[in-house]
Each structure stands twice: as C-alpha cells, then as structure tokens.
Amino acid sequence: MHHTDLSNADLRGCKLQGAFLKSSNLKNCDLRDTKFDLKAKKLAHKDGVVCVKLSMDNKFLVTGGKDKVVRVWDSKTFECKRELEGHKKYIWSVDISQDDTIIASGSLDNTVRVWDVESGTPKMILDKHTSDVLTVLIDSISQKIFSSSKDKTIRIWDLTTGNSLNVLDGHLEAVRSLRLSKDRTKLASASDDKTIILWDLQTLSKIKQFPENEAVIAKVIFSNDGKFIISSGHDNIIKMWDIESSRLVSTFTGHQSNISSI
C-alpha cells in the first residue's frame, strides 16, 4: 500500500477516511476539527456522537455522545479498545491529559467523570455542578481539571483528589466553552449570556469582560501568540478580539448557520 507522508501538515477541517489514515504518517499534524470517516471499520456509537478528542501521541481517539458511553478507539486499527460506562445522560465533552493517561468526560447528568486510559476504570466522579456539564479541560501540568456548566459556573478541581478547589462565578447564563492560555495563567470562558470573560488563574479574579455580542457564544480559543481571543457562536460569525485593548479587530463571515467549533 502506498504510504503518504503528511507529517507536520495542517489538516484542520479535513475529512479523512479510514484507508487513507492507515497508510499515512500523521506525526505532528494539526488535526483540530478534522473529521474521521471510520465507517469501513463500523466504528459507531448507538446514538449521535457529540464530542471527539485525539490523543497527544495520535495513537487513540476518545468519543462521547448521546448513548452515554465514552469510547476509546485505536487510531491505527480503528478498533474500540475501551467502553467507559457510568454516565446517566448525554456526554457533551471529553478531554485527554497531556500525558495521555487520563480521560475526563462531562455529561448532562451534571457530573464530570475521570477515567484511567490504560485500564478503563473510573478514578473519580466530580458532582458539584447543579446542571449540565458542557465543557471539561484537563491540565495535567498543574494537576487540575476545569469544567463549565449550564449552572453558570466554572469549577476548578484537583486532578489527584477530585476535590473542588474553586468556583469562578461571573456569567449570567450557561458557560459553553473554556480555553487555557499557553502559559496556563489565564482562562477564557464563553457563555449563553453573549459575553467572554478572561480570568486570572493566580488570583482567581476576572481580568476583563469583552463587550456583549449579539448572540450566544459557542466557542472561544486563544491565538497562538496569546494576543487575541477568537470566538464563534450563533450569529454565524467568527470574531477576533485584542486582549490588551478589548477591541474587536476582525470578523470572518460566510457561514449560514451557528458556528459550534473553531
């Protein structure tokens, strides 16, 4: 079979099929928002898939969805290696630790569950949220988990003990998206209240709130240089905000419906 070298390629937003993936070198590729067509191997949840995450070493995928099961897939053979069961409702978010040893899943059953990748066993259930968990982030370097919820809060958890360390309270509606800055000193959050908040993780205080948008904000990320925040939402527009001045500096239009991921 012909081998394709795609190392270091930018594959964001592409749709990759199973046979192509098996014969390709994807080392160090940018695979954000890449779609994996694995139908040939019959990799399927029993209901809709809501979230997917690729491990740092590109060796496995983690998916979650409406069937309440987290599945771990081998990215070379496309076999399901683990089925992690325990959530009572849809799984809305999954993340993998930087060392690829831990999975966190957030569910509409109000909980975050933490799993061991190797054994598939549950390590912890984090159950302090009072409504749907919409985002989970693992930072194994600081040994913390971040989660956001429809209860309008952001929680910071100890990755080792599962203790709830802090609650960031500032949004007026569901918090849909979280993103850590590269230096791990700041956290950006986006909400149904149409605002973005930038948090200082050392003082656990609000640095600034960006001007109110015209619609729900579904996703927020930092630019690679850390100078801008980029957001998308239900107004079908991608927006770029200057962090220092809080000004909206660019907009990108063209989509005809909600933008749920960037």
N, C-alpha and C positions, 0 to 999 in steps of 0.2 A: 504493500500500500504506500502510495506517495506520502512523504512526510513534509508538512508545511511548517516553516519556522516563523512564528508570529511573536517571538519574544520581544517584550517592550512595546508592543503595538497598542494603539489606542482603539479599543473595541467598544467604547461606550455606546449603548443604544443598539448594538448589532443583534441579529438573531442568528445563533449558532446551532447547527444541527449535530446530532449525536455522532454520526460517522465522521464528520469534519473535526469534531473535538478530539476523537480518539487518535486521529492522525496528525495532530498539530501540537506544536510546542507553544504553550501559552504563558511561559515564565515571565513574570513581572508585567503582564498585560494590565491595562486599565479596563476592568470589566464592570464598572458601575453601570447599572441599568441595562446590562446585557441580558438578552433573552435566550434561554437554553431550550431548544426543541429536542426533548428526550423521548418522544413518542415511540421511537423504534424500539426502545427498551421497556416500554409500558410502565414508565415511572409515573405513577398517578396517585393523588390523594382521592379520597372518596367523595370530596366536595371541593369547592373552589380554593385555589392557592392564593393566599393574601400576601405572603412575605417570603423572601429568599435571601440567603447570605452565603457568600463564598468564603471559605477559609483562607487565612493568610498564605498558607503553603499551596493553595489551589488543589488540594487533594480531596476535599469533600465539600458538598453543598448542604445547607440546612434550609428546610422549608417548613412553613406553617400555614394553616388555613382553617377553613370552616368545618373540617371534620374533627377538630380539637386535638390533632396529633402533630407533634414535631417529628419530622423525618430527616435522617442523615443519609446522604447519598454519596457513594464513591464516584468521584468526578471522572475516573478513567473507565470503569466498568459499568457505571450507571446503575449499580445495584443498591438497593436500600439496605444500609448496614444497621440502622437503628430505628425503632419506632418508640418515641418517648410519649407515653400516655399519662394523663393526670388532669389536664385542664378540663373544665366543665363547659366552656363556651369557646367561640371562635378564637383562634390565635392571631393576633394583629401585628406582632412584631417579633423578630428574632435577632440575636446578635451572637458573635463568637469572640472569645477573648483573643488578645493579640498573640498568645502562645498556642492557640488552637486546642486548648484543653477543656474549656468551659463554654457551655451554651446557656443563654438566657432567653426566655420566651415570655412575652406579655400577652395577656388574654382579656377578653371581655368578661371573664369571670372575676375581674378585679385583682388578679394575682400576677406576680412575676414568679416563674419557676426557674431554678438554676439546676443544670444537669452536667454530669461528667461525660465528656465526649467518648472516652475510651470504653467505659462500662455501660453507658446509657442510664445510669442510676440517678435518681433525683438527689440533689445535695441540699436544697433549701426551697421553701415556699415563702415568698415575701408578700404579706397580705394586709398591709396597712392602707392601701388605696381603698376608697369607698365607691369607686365606679370603674368603668372600662379602662384598662391599661392600653395605651395607644403607641407608646414607644419605649424600647429598652436599649440601653447602651452599656457595654462593659468596658471598663478601663482597668486592665489587669496590672498596669504600671502603678497606678495609685491605689489599687485594690478596692475599687468602688464600682457600684452599678448605679446608673441613673435611669429613672423611669418617669414617664409623664402619663397623665390620666385625664379622663373626662371629668374627674372631680376638681379640675382646675389647678392641681398642684404638680410640682416636680419633687420627687423624693430621691435622696442620695442614701445608698445602702452600703454597708461593709461587705465586701465580696467574700471575706473569710467567715464571718459570724452570721451574716444575714440581718444584723441589727440595722434599724432605720436610724441613720445618723443625723439627717437634716431634712427639712421641708422648705422648698422655695415657693412662696405664695405671693403671686402678683398678677396673674392673669385672671380675667373675669369669666372666661369660658374654657372649654376643653383645650388641653395642650396637646397638639398633634405631632410636633416634631422637636427633636433635640439634636444638637451637634456640639461636640467639644472642639475648642481651638487646638491647634497643633502643640502648643506649649502646655496645654491642659490647665491653664489658669482661668479660662473663660468658658461659659456655656451659653449658647444661643437657643432660644425657645420660640416656637411659633404656635399661634392659638386661633381658635374659632372667634376670639374677640377682635380679630383682624390686626393684631399687634405682634411685633417681635421684641423680645426683651433680651438684653445682653447682661449676663450675671458674672460677678466676680466670685470665683470659687474659693478664694482665700478668705475673703471677708463674708461670703455668702450674702452679698448685697447686690441690689440692682445697679448696674453701671449706667444704663440708659434704656429708654424705650423708644423704638423707632416710630415715626408718625403713623397714625392709623391708616390702614389700607382700605380699599373699597369692598373687600371680600375676605372670606376665611382664608388663612394661610395654611397650606398643607405641608410644606417642606421648607427647611432652612438649612443652608450649609455655609461654611467659610470658604473664601477664595484661598488658593494655595499659598499666597503671600500673607494671608491673615489680615489684609487691609480692608476687605469688603465682606459683607454678608449678602448672600444671594437667596432669594425666596421665590416660591411659586404657590399658586393657590387657585381659588375658584373664580378668579377674574380672567383666567386663561393667559396670564402674563407672567413672564419671569422678570424679576426686578433685582437690581444691584444697588446696594446701599453702602456708602462710605462710612466706615465705623467711626472715624475721628470726628467728622462733621455731622453725622446722622442724615446726610443728604441722599436723596435718590439720584443716582448718577446715570443709570442706564435702564432701559426697558427693552424686552425682547418679545415681540408679538408674532403671532402666526397660528397658534393652536386655536382650535374651535371649541374646546371643552376644558374642563378642570385639568390642571397640571398637578399630578399627585407625587411626582418624583423628579429630582434633578441631580 
